[in-house]
């Protein structure tokens, strides 16, 4: 399980000021997250893969021709002409935008340094926006440079997958020869289902890259914002939030949970403004079919645990607890599957906090002018304290980002589902260990592969 959770991770580019210890601590934290819910790592990888594939389509479906002009344009950048719809079938391979480059961009590999803003990391969509609008030249990045950034080559990944595959085949062999398969082996098999999917999606993503490529430019970010009709100081992460930032119900709920972990010094993102690295746990919006794919994988992942329903556990209580954990995990998934249609058909689950009405404002004014009794004032103080706590639950981001607001009618069920899910997952991991104290004799036997070969058994 450690091999599945640790070796397949491909973290984003760390901030320049981060130490090796901080990077290692974050990798351990994400590995622990992979232990607890490996399907979440698969979901993150799927979102990144979809984004990288879209970036490849965007860059390769049009031609960018840069023509220097006399003087400077109104944005102080080199003028560019964006020719849409021209296919690049005849262009050379080195001119093609590849999945490796797209992944590198989405993991914060390109850092923009301008004359009026602190440098910040670009994602692939923001980079394409700046290039297509003529604010930047398309970055040049040859294959060898990208290989130098990548610390894990395809051979090492193939060896890891072969080791995982061998464990899967060995477990099938144990079943075929009626040898005992422990719950720890069942849990590992379920991890393998998610690990193969995650490894496939991250196959082209550079691993353990520690430095990005700085793009120096004399463009004015404020001029870009003004030309696009965007307020200059309204952004929360980067000045180009309006290009690629899309919060959806799950990303808002997940950000709320991540903010709680940040109080325990477990951080996946950056608190700088603008951000100096892209969060490893960033939840990109998934279309409906991809959500169904995640749900299907998770169902298969949980179904493997049901194989141990009639296993001979050391005690009857442990067997009942294992069955209860399996049912709880499947029930939490099916309950969570109801959230997307509910959010779609009930807008109240995604509305923004409303402003105070004129009636409320007048009532508060009357309370402040001393016309109310001391009891009313004390009741109002208690009400404000309770409302402050509830408001912090709705939006616990440091800067009170309005895009991360969550109605209580959405957060309370999500937290309840998450709590029972975590308890069930923790018990499954604990049961894998405590079962080792009393195993049948056949659990120590190995597979006799010669029995599968005719005339050699």
N, C-alpha and C positions, 0 to 999 in steps of 0.2 A: 504493500500500500504506500509505503514511503517512496518507492521508486516511481509509482504512478503519479503521486502528488507533487514530488519535487522535480523530477527530471524533465517533465513536459512543460514546466513553467517558462514563459518568455515574457519577462518584465519589460516595462517601458523604460525609456531613457531616464536615468536619475538626474536630479538637479546637480548643477556643477559644484555646489557647496556641500553636498551630502558626503558623509564619510562612508567607508566600507562597512563599518559596523551598522550604520543606519540602513544601508541597502540590504545587508544580511538579515537584519531584524524584520524588515518589510517582507523579504522572501519567506522567512519562517512564518510570518503572520498569514501570508497568502497560502502557504502550504497547509497551515492549520485550517484555513477556510476550505481548502480542497479536501481535507480529511472529513470535515463536517458536512459539506454539501458539494461534492464534485460536479454535480449537474450545473451548479452556478458558474463554475469555471468554464464549462462547456458553453454556457449561454454567453459569457463575456467573449470567448473566442469566436463564437458564431457572429456576434455583432461586429467584431473587428474584421473578420473575413469578408462579410458583406460590404463593409465600408471600403476595404482594400479593393475588392472586385469592382465596386462602383467607381473608385478612383482610376483604375486601369481603363475602364470604359470611357470615362470623361477625358483623360489625357490622350488616349489613342484614337478617339472618334473625331477629333478635330485637329487642325494644323495651326501652329502658332508661328507666325512670321513676324520677326522683330525688325523694324526699319528705323534707324536713328533719324531724328529730325533736327532741324536747326533750332537751337534753344531748348527750352523745357516746356512740357505740357503744363496744364493748370494744376496738376498734382505733383509737379516737380519730378516726374519719372520719365523713362524712355517710352516713347509712343509705341504701341503694339497694335497689330491688327488681328482680330480673332475671327478666323474663317470657320464657320460651323458647317458640319455635314460632310466635310471632305475626308474620306477614308485614307488611311495611311498604309494600304496594302503593299505599296511598292517601296515604302521607306525601309531603311536599313534596321537590322535588329537592335543595334545600339541606340537608336532613336526611340525605340518603343519603351513606354512606361510599364514596368513589370510589377508583379505582385510583391516582390521583395522591396522595391522602392516605395510602393504604396503602404506596405506595412511599416516600413521605416519612417515614413511621414506621419502615419497615424500614432506611432509610439513616441512622438515628440522629437524625431530625428532632425527636423529643420527648425532652427531657432532664428526668429526675425529680430534684427537689431536696427531700429530706426532712429531718426534724429529727434523725435518728440515723445518717445515712449521708452520705458525700460524694455529690455529684450524679453521675449516670451516665446513659448513653443507653439508651433503651428500644427494643426492636424491636416490630413490629406485634403479635405474639402476646402479648408481655408487657403491652403497653398494653391489649389486649382483656381479658386476665386481670384487671388491676387495675380496669378499668371494670365488667366483668361481676360481680366480687365485691363491688363497692360501695366500693372503696378510693379511687377517683378518679371525678370526673365526666368524661363524654365530652368530650374537647377540642374546642373550637370553632375552626374554621379555614376561612375562606371562600375561594372560588376566587381572588379577587384577591390575597390574601396569598400563596397558593401560587404564583401567576404571578410575583410579585415575587421569590420565592426562586429561580425557574427562570431561568437566564441564557440558555437556548437555547429558542426557541419552535418551534412545529410547522413554520413556514415554512422556517426554516434547516435543519431536519432533512429536510424534503422536497427542498430544493435539493441537499443533500448526496447524498441517495438518487438524485436525477435525474442528478447527475454520475457516480455509480457505475454507474447503469444505462446511461448513454450510452457509457461505456467498454466495458461488456459487449456492447452492440449493435455498437459499432465493431469489436470483435474478431471477432464473428460475421461481419461484413461482409468482413473480411480473409480469413477462411477461405473464404467464398463466392467471392471473386475470386482465390483461389489465391495470395494474398500471404503472405509469411513471417510467422508469429506467433512471437515470441521466447519463451524460457522465462520471462523477467521478466513478460511479459503473461499467460502461463499461471499463474504464481504469483499474480498480481493477481486473475485470474478466480477462483481457488480462495479467495482472501481475501474476494471479493465474496459467495460462498455463505454464509460465516459472518457477514459484516457485515450482510447483509439480515436474517438470523435474529436477530442481536443487536439491530439497530435496531428490529425489530418488537417484541421483548420489552421493550425499554426505551423504547418510544414515549411512555409516560405517566410515566416517571420524571424528576423534576426534574434538570437538569444544572447542574453548577458551583455548587450551593447551598453557601453558606459559613457559614451560621448556623442553628441549630435554635431550637426554641421551648421555653423552660424552664417546666416545670410545678411550681409550688410547692405543697407539701402538708404537713400536719402529721401524716401517717400515720407509723407506726413500722414500718420494715422488719423489725426483730427480732420484733415481734409477729406480723407476717405469716408469717415463717419458723416461729415456734413454733406458730402455729395450723395450719400445713400439715404439721407434724411434720418440718421440715427443720432440720438443724444450723445454728447461727448463723454459724460461721466456716469452713464446708466449701466455700463457693463459690470459684471461681477468676476469673471474669470480672465477673459482676454478682450481687447477692444473689438475683436472679430467674432464675438459671441453671436451676433445676428446672422452670421453666415452658416454656422454648423450646429449651434447648440439647440437641441430638441429634447426637452424634458417630457417624459410620458409617465404614466401612473407608476410603473415599476421603478423607474429611475428616481422618482421623487421619494417613494417609500424606502428604496435602498439607500439613498443619500441620508435620510433620517436615521437609519440604523448605523451607517458608517460614522455619522457625527457623534453617536453615542460611544463608539469604539475609540474615537479620537481623544475622548476624555481619559481613556486608559492608555494613552500614548501608542495606540495602534492606528497608524495613519496610512491610507492608501493613495491619497491625493496631496495637493499642495494648498497651503493657506495663504500663500503670497498673492499679491495683486499687482500686476498680472501674474498668472501661475508660471512657475519656473520648470514644471514638468507635468505631463499628462497622467492622470490617475490610472493606476493599474486595474481598478475595479469599476471603471467607467462603463455604465450600462447604456449601450447604444440601442435606439428604438428598433424593434424587430417587427417585420410584417407578420400578418396572421398565420401564414403557412409556416414560417420559421418558429413561431410560438408553439404551433402544433407539433413540430419536429422536436422541440425541447421537451414538451410534455410526453411525447411518445418515448423518447430516450429515457426520461425519468421513470415512466411506467415500467419499462424493461429493467431498469436499474433496481427498482423496488421489488419487481417480480422475482428476481433471483433470490432475494432474502426469504421469500415464501417457500422456497425449496426445503428450508430447514424447519418447516411447520411441525413435522412429526419426528424430528430428530430426538435422540435419546440424550436429554440434558442431565446433568448431575442431580438436579432436583426438579420436582413438578412445578414449583414456583418459577424457576428460571425458564422453563418451557412456556408457561403462561405469559411471562413478561416478554419473551421473544415474540410470541404470537401477537401480543398487544402492541409491541413496537412496530411490527410489520403492518398491522391494520392502521395504526396511527399515521405512519408515513404515507400510506396510500390515500387515506382519508384527507390528510392535509393537502396532498397534491390535487385531489379532485375538488376540494373546496377552493383552493387557489385558482383552479381553472375556471371557476365561475366569475372571478373578478373582472377579466377583460370585457365580457358582455355586459356586466353590471355597470362598469365605468362608461361604456359606450351608450347605453340606453338611459342612464340616470346621470345627467350632467352635474347634479349636486355633489357627486363624488370627486369632481375635478374642478370645482369653481374656485375662484380667487377670493381672498378675504374682502368682504364688502366694507365700504367706508361708513362712518357713523351717519345716521340720518339726522335731519333737522330737528326731529322730536327728541332724539337722544341727546343731541348737542344742547338744546334748550334745557332739558332736564338736568344735565350735568352743570350747566351754568347756574341754574337755580340752587343746586346743592352747594356750589362754591360761594355763592353770595351770602351764605349764612342763614337762609330762610328755612332750612330743614333742621330737624332736631338732632341731638347728638347720637341717638340710636340709629337714625337713618344714615348719618355720616359714617358711623362705625360699620354698619351693614354694607355701605358702599365700599369701604376700605377692604372688607373681607371679600366682597365680590371682585374687586380689582386684583387681589392677590390670587384668587382662584382662576380668574380670567388670564392672568399673567402666566400661571403654570400651564394652563391649557394651550395658551398661545405658543409657549415654548415647545409643547409636544407637537403642535401642528407644524411648526417651523423652528427647528433647533440649529439652523445654520448660523455661523458666526456673524455674517453680515446681514442676516434676515433676508436672504435672497427671495424675492416674491415668487420666482419660478419653482421654488422648492416647498411651497405651501401644500399641506395635506389636510383635508377635512378629517375630523375625529371619527366620523362614521366610516372612513376608509382605514385609518391608522389602527384603531382599536382591534378590528378583526385581523388585520395583517400581523400585528404584534402577538395576538393570541395564537394564530396559526404558526407563526415563527417559533414561539416558545415551546409549544407541544412538539413541533418538528425537531427542534434541537434536543429536547429531552429524549425523544425516541432514538435519534441518531447517536446520542452519547451512550444510551444503554446498549445499542447494538455493538458499539466499539468496546464497551466494558465487558459485555457478554463474550466477545471473541477472546478476551484474555482470561476471564475466570473459568471458561470451559476447559482450558488447558490443564486444570488441576485433576481432572478425572476423564480420561479419554479411553475408548475401547482399544484393544490390542491392535486391531487392523489399522488404526490411525497412524501407527508407526511403520507400517509396511509400505514398500515402494511398488510402483507399477512394473510388472514383468512384460516388457514390450514384445518379447519373443512369442508370447501367447497369441498375439495378433497376426503372426506370420505363419502361414500353413507349412507343415512338415518340419518346422524348427522349434515348435513349442515343446 
